[in-house]
Amino acid sequence: MALFSNPRFRYQLKRILPFGIIWLVLSWFVLLIESMAMGYENQRPETDITVTWNIFLFASLAVFLVGLAMGAVEILWLGKLFKHKPFWQKILYKMGFYLLFMLLINLITFPIAASIELRTSITDEQVWHKFSNYIISSTFLSTMVSLCFSILVSLLYSGISEHLGHNVLLNFFSGKYHRPKEESRIFMFLDMKSSTSFAEELGHKTYFRFLSNYYNELSDAIVQYQGEVYQYVGDEIVVTWKKDEGIQNHNCLQCFYAMKQSLLNKSSYFKKTYGVVPTFRAGVHLGQVTTGEIGALKKEIFFTGDVLNVTARIQKLCKPMGQEIIVSEELAQQLEKEGIRFESLGNMELEGRKKSAGLFAPKV
């Protein structure tokens, strides 16, 4: 149970689980099409497995687990290995790897299914006679074609999920924000210090790699403390939480300090590679937003509300006020209930707003 309470584990599980579902649904679809074509009878008993309920349950479980295995390999290893390759190379190399992997799985599971169908031991001669017929049959070829299709669909899902973001893709599929809805959310605007001088010093190509490394170092902390990346805007990143998730265990503040520590741990790498070490300032605020799908040529999940403008203004006050993080009064009041202590920075006029805002800095 402790494993399931780990946010990082839950995040990875949510990314891997769709692979198992994709494989399961596609296998049922292929089985239905083949059964309809064969008149719901096994017309090639010498090579094909007769589908009984036991066979169906075994095959469904096996396919689901194979999908999960592919998802785990893709998310935890192979996806990272080919991260910087062009899209067509990713598909080509991964297809080759997964085809060999699925061929091995196919050759392992068929004798098991045959032994279940024939109600005999897997070492029985009948099982291996059927297996030898299977690997030289058209059934084997059609199975590999269906596996190729499942692999391709999974890789397309993986690529789209990587570019849109896993949560955004799931929200599109579920239709969660098809109609705009109101939510209470926490937003954190992080802005890199001295980014303009870094860009001038490094040049645009090196600065791009620098930004990529910078964002990669922040990602683990965001996942660990249940945040979602809303936007990357140049050297600025916008992170958001639903109110309860951001307040719980002080996730929105814990995330800030974890990101800071992550960069500190890699400071020698940044200094050696780029000659500079990135740091950032942040403004954090809580308020109501309207959330929904927006866009004609390109759809995205969009937040709109005064809270975003206020958070951006708060972040801009960090530098003149000499603070690395400033929290709004609305959020500070909620976090104080959870035991966090704050130092008042007074009320400040925010650009473009008539009403002043109470600002606070966490006491650490």
Legacy VTK file of the C-alpha trace (Angstrom):
# vtk DataFile Version 3.0
C-alpha trace
ASCII
DATASET POLYDATA
POINTS 364 float
0.000 0.000 0.000
2.910 2.336 0.705
3.966 1.949 -2.926
0.544 3.084 -4.192
0.678 6.128 -1.930
3.871 7.291 -3.666
2.908 10.072 -6.147
5.734 9.181 -8.524
4.659 5.533 -8.659
1.014 6.514 -9.224
2.068 8.896 -11.991
4.097 6.220 -13.797
1.294 3.674 -13.313
-1.221 6.072 -14.892
1.087 6.422 -17.886
1.637 2.652 -18.255
-1.945 1.461 -17.666
-3.348 2.819 -20.984
-0.965 0.530 -22.897
-2.579 -2.524 -21.288
-6.055 -1.176 -22.052
-5.125 -0.412 -25.684
-3.800 -3.956 -26.198
-6.814 -5.535 -24.499
-9.389 -3.585 -26.524
-7.546 -4.164 -29.826
-7.265 -7.907 -29.123
-11.003 -8.146 -28.477
-11.665 -6.245 -31.703
-9.388 -8.554 -33.733
-10.964 -11.635 -32.109
-14.455 -10.386 -32.947
-13.549 -9.693 -36.600
-11.876 -13.114 -37.020
-14.780 -14.911 -35.312
-17.299 -13.187 -37.591
-15.213 -14.069 -40.655
-15.044 -17.741 -39.580
-18.738 -17.974 -38.730
-17.865 -18.295 -35.036
-16.325 -21.728 -35.657
-12.730 -22.950 -35.584
-12.217 -23.961 -39.219
-8.479 -24.629 -38.763
-8.236 -26.725 -35.579
-4.822 -28.050 -36.573
-3.322 -24.549 -36.143
-5.894 -22.317 -34.411
-6.870 -22.328 -30.754
-10.579 -22.933 -30.199
-11.832 -20.038 -28.105
-13.542 -21.188 -24.921
-14.210 -19.036 -21.875
-11.022 -20.353 -20.236
-9.004 -19.550 -23.351
-10.662 -16.122 -23.644
-9.845 -15.225 -20.021
-6.268 -16.487 -20.328
-5.712 -14.629 -23.609
-7.249 -11.406 -22.240
-5.037 -11.513 -19.153
-1.947 -12.357 -21.226
-2.596 -9.547 -23.720
-3.253 -7.032 -20.941
-0.014 -7.991 -19.170
1.924 -7.832 -22.453
0.532 -4.324 -23.013
1.608 -3.311 -19.510
5.060 -4.780 -20.153
5.376 -2.770 -23.366
4.187 0.356 -21.541
6.727 -0.130 -18.771
9.567 -0.644 -21.258
8.447 2.366 -23.300
7.954 4.772 -20.385
10.846 3.714 -18.170
13.548 2.876 -20.717
13.077 2.809 -24.490
11.217 6.126 -24.722
14.093 7.861 -22.971
16.697 6.030 -25.078
15.272 7.401 -28.347
14.058 10.709 -26.926
16.197 12.871 -29.207
15.696 10.832 -32.406
13.431 12.055 -35.246
9.861 10.712 -35.049
10.216 8.270 -37.980
13.412 6.820 -36.495
11.702 6.369 -33.142
8.875 4.427 -34.787
11.227 2.313 -36.946
13.668 1.342 -34.192
10.967 0.730 -31.613
8.864 -1.342 -34.015
11.852 -3.623 -34.613
12.522 -4.035 -30.904
8.899 -4.632 -29.918
8.297 -7.053 -32.797
11.131 -9.271 -31.553
9.803 -8.947 -28.020
6.233 -9.824 -29.081
7.460 -12.710 -31.234
9.077 -14.199 -28.142
5.900 -13.663 -26.091
3.790 -15.227 -28.861
5.999 -18.314 -28.999
5.768 -18.675 -25.207
2.008 -18.153 -24.781
0.779 -20.303 -27.687
1.877 -23.643 -26.130
0.251 -22.593 -22.836
-3.025 -21.765 -24.604
-2.825 -25.035 -26.565
-2.359 -27.043 -23.356
-5.432 -25.316 -21.867
-7.478 -26.054 -25.007
-6.375 -29.718 -25.165
-6.623 -30.101 -21.373
-3.234 -31.682 -21.169
0.280 -30.938 -19.962
2.368 -28.396 -21.827
4.932 -31.165 -22.398
2.371 -33.306 -24.253
3.305 -34.199 -27.836
-0.085 -32.938 -29.113
0.720 -29.421 -27.859
4.024 -29.253 -29.699
2.603 -30.808 -32.846
-0.004 -28.050 -32.928
2.680 -25.473 -32.195
4.843 -26.665 -35.112
1.825 -26.396 -37.433
1.034 -22.935 -36.086
4.429 -21.318 -36.774
4.285 -22.236 -40.481
0.623 -21.269 -40.937
-1.199 -18.173 -42.160
-2.597 -17.852 -38.633
0.875 -17.093 -37.339
1.327 -14.464 -40.060
-2.033 -12.815 -39.282
-1.154 -12.826 -35.577
2.102 -10.981 -36.275
0.238 -8.460 -38.442
-2.237 -7.774 -35.632
0.682 -7.431 -33.211
2.288 -4.889 -35.559
-0.952 -2.914 -35.579
-1.178 -2.972 -31.758
2.452 -1.867 -31.456
1.907 0.986 -33.930
-1.222 2.238 -32.122
0.631 2.072 -28.787
3.599 4.019 -30.162
1.313 6.667 -31.648
-0.426 6.992 -28.282
2.958 7.267 -26.566
4.135 9.982 -28.963
0.950 12.032 -28.684
0.931 11.662 -24.897
4.558 12.808 -24.714
3.848 15.958 -26.727
0.466 16.912 -25.244
1.056 15.685 -21.710
-0.477 12.547 -20.212
-3.149 14.300 -18.145
-4.157 16.566 -21.028
-4.581 13.581 -23.360
-6.692 11.686 -20.813
-8.845 14.778 -20.283
-9.433 14.992 -24.040
-10.377 11.298 -24.233
-12.668 11.474 -21.198
-14.274 14.741 -22.315
-13.721 16.120 -18.829
-13.412 19.711 -20.035
-15.545 19.456 -23.156
-17.868 21.865 -21.404
-16.188 24.646 -19.395
-16.249 24.145 -15.638
-15.181 26.168 -12.622
-12.341 24.931 -10.430
-10.439 26.213 -7.452
-6.755 25.949 -8.357
-3.311 26.913 -7.162
-0.901 28.358 -9.715
2.852 28.786 -9.428
4.730 30.970 -11.904
8.475 30.235 -11.934
10.818 32.597 -13.707
14.529 31.930 -14.185
16.875 34.574 -12.786
19.215 36.314 -15.261
17.756 34.393 -18.206
18.363 37.241 -20.663
22.066 37.419 -19.862
22.314 33.589 -19.995
20.747 33.557 -23.468
23.149 36.262 -24.673
26.174 34.534 -23.195
25.353 30.989 -24.373
23.884 31.665 -27.819
20.473 30.418 -28.901
21.438 26.797 -29.715
23.302 26.161 -26.468
20.646 28.097 -24.549
17.988 25.766 -25.944
19.871 22.714 -24.573
20.372 24.591 -21.317
16.610 25.197 -21.006
15.888 21.551 -21.814
18.232 20.387 -19.035
16.764 22.981 -16.681
13.181 21.808 -17.241
14.212 18.147 -16.959
15.672 18.816 -13.515
12.404 20.375 -12.342
10.147 17.581 -13.606
10.742 14.977 -10.874
9.773 17.417 -8.117
6.597 18.411 -9.984
5.578 14.758 -10.309
6.531 13.948 -6.701
4.339 16.745 -5.344
1.385 16.114 -7.677
1.716 19.246 -9.785
0.798 19.597 -13.455
2.758 21.646 -15.972
0.291 24.048 -17.552
2.661 25.978 -19.803
6.281 26.500 -20.744
6.719 30.126 -21.789
10.346 30.722 -22.747
12.290 30.477 -19.489
9.086 30.546 -17.422
7.113 27.518 -16.301
3.557 27.535 -14.959
2.659 24.723 -12.560
-0.853 24.121 -11.249
-2.654 22.008 -8.650
-6.264 21.433 -7.796
-6.790 23.215 -4.487
-6.954 20.147 -2.223
-3.960 18.452 -3.874
-1.844 21.601 -3.614
-2.748 22.250 0.037
-2.361 18.622 1.114
1.049 18.050 2.715
1.938 21.598 1.570
2.588 20.158 -1.903
2.746 23.532 -3.651
5.502 24.771 -1.307
7.252 21.406 -1.036
7.452 21.330 -4.811
9.208 24.702 -4.903
11.882 23.675 -2.398
12.340 20.258 -4.047
12.933 21.929 -7.438
15.393 24.294 -5.796
17.250 21.358 -4.213
17.278 19.455 -7.512
19.039 22.352 -9.250
21.435 22.694 -6.331
22.347 19.008 -6.642
23.145 19.517 -10.349
24.918 22.849 -9.943
28.346 21.363 -10.708
26.978 19.820 -13.933
25.459 23.127 -15.100
28.622 25.024 -14.171
30.859 22.574 -16.013
28.604 22.219 -19.088
27.297 25.760 -19.516
29.386 27.920 -17.209
26.248 29.136 -15.395
23.896 27.711 -12.740
20.144 28.380 -13.091
18.030 29.620 -10.189
14.474 30.908 -10.128
11.869 32.978 -8.322
8.208 32.048 -7.890
4.850 33.589 -7.198
2.046 31.342 -5.891
-1.673 32.131 -5.678
-5.031 30.415 -5.154
-8.305 31.265 -6.869
-11.190 30.319 -9.134
-10.654 29.583 -12.818
-12.816 28.456 -15.695
-11.330 25.387 -17.355
-12.215 24.003 -20.764
-11.078 22.943 -24.224
-10.279 25.848 -26.501
-8.834 26.370 -29.978
-9.889 25.883 -33.598
-6.698 24.763 -35.383
-5.137 23.316 -32.221
-7.046 22.137 -29.161
-5.712 22.526 -25.638
-6.975 22.611 -22.065
-7.156 26.279 -21.153
-7.461 28.073 -17.796
-8.871 31.557 -17.607
-9.414 33.784 -14.585
-7.982 36.647 -12.600
-5.870 34.219 -10.569
-3.406 33.765 -13.452
-2.879 37.497 -13.918
-2.444 37.998 -10.181
0.060 35.132 -9.906
2.134 36.586 -12.745
2.142 40.006 -11.035
3.146 38.460 -7.700
6.045 36.660 -9.337
7.310 39.917 -10.843
7.499 41.411 -7.329
9.990 38.780 -6.131
13.018 40.618 -7.504
12.269 44.144 -6.165
11.200 42.703 -2.798
14.298 40.463 -2.549
12.277 37.233 -2.166
12.723 33.886 -3.864
9.061 32.955 -3.343
5.991 35.070 -2.564
2.613 33.617 -1.620
-0.731 35.397 -1.845
-2.829 36.056 1.246
-5.572 33.673 0.014
-3.137 30.778 -0.240
-1.219 31.672 2.924
-4.451 31.498 4.944
-5.109 27.978 3.686
-1.548 26.794 4.310
-1.472 28.307 7.815
-4.269 25.909 8.721
-1.843 23.121 7.817
0.857 24.456 10.144
2.969 26.567 7.761
4.177 29.894 9.190
4.494 33.019 7.079
6.069 36.432 7.308
3.892 39.289 6.098
5.369 41.418 3.336
2.539 43.943 3.547
-0.103 44.943 1.026
1.073 45.815 -2.438
-0.547 47.380 -5.477
-0.425 44.997 -8.401
0.010 46.275 -11.935
-3.333 46.669 -13.694
-5.436 46.068 -10.540
-7.125 48.600 -8.301
-7.307 46.322 -5.269
-4.096 45.778 -3.290
-2.979 42.259 -2.425
-1.613 40.865 0.811
1.722 39.155 0.233
3.575 36.642 2.398
6.864 34.739 2.451
7.138 31.263 4.027
9.272 31.002 7.155
11.792 28.217 6.667
LINES 1 365
364 0 1 2 3 4 5 6 7 8 9 10 11 12 13 14 15 16 17 18 19 20 21 22 23 24 25 26 27 28 29 30 31 32 33 34 35 36 37 38 39 40 41 42 43 44 45 46 47 48 49 50 51 52 53 54 55 56 57 58 59 60 61 62 63 64 65 66 67 68 69 70 71 72 73 74 75 76 77 78 79 80 81 82 83 84 85 86 87 88 89 90 91 92 93 94 95 96 97 98 99 100 101 102 103 104 105 106 107 108 109 110 111 112 113 114 115 116 117 118 119 120 121 122 123 124 125 126 127 128 129 130 131 132 133 134 135 136 137 138 139 140 141 142 143 144 145 146 147 148 149 150 151 152 153 154 155 156 157 158 159 160 161 162 163 164 165 166 167 168 169 170 171 172 173 174 175 176 177 178 179 180 181 182 183 184 185 186 187 188 189 190 191 192 193 194 195 196 197 198 199 200 201 202 203 204 205 206 207 208 209 210 211 212 213 214 215 216 217 218 219 220 221 222 223 224 225 226 227 228 229 230 231 232 233 234 235 236 237 238 239 240 241 242 243 244 245 246 247 248 249 250 251 252 253 254 255 256 257 258 259 260 261 262 263 264 265 266 267 268 269 270 271 272 273 274 275 276 277 278 279 280 281 282 283 284 285 286 287 288 289 290 291 292 293 294 295 296 297 298 299 300 301 302 303 304 305 306 307 308 309 310 311 312 313 314 315 316 317 318 319 320 321 322 323 324 325 326 327 328 329 330 331 332 333 334 335 336 337 338 339 340 341 342 343 344 345 346 347 348 349 350 351 352 353 354 355 356 357 358 359 360 361 362 363
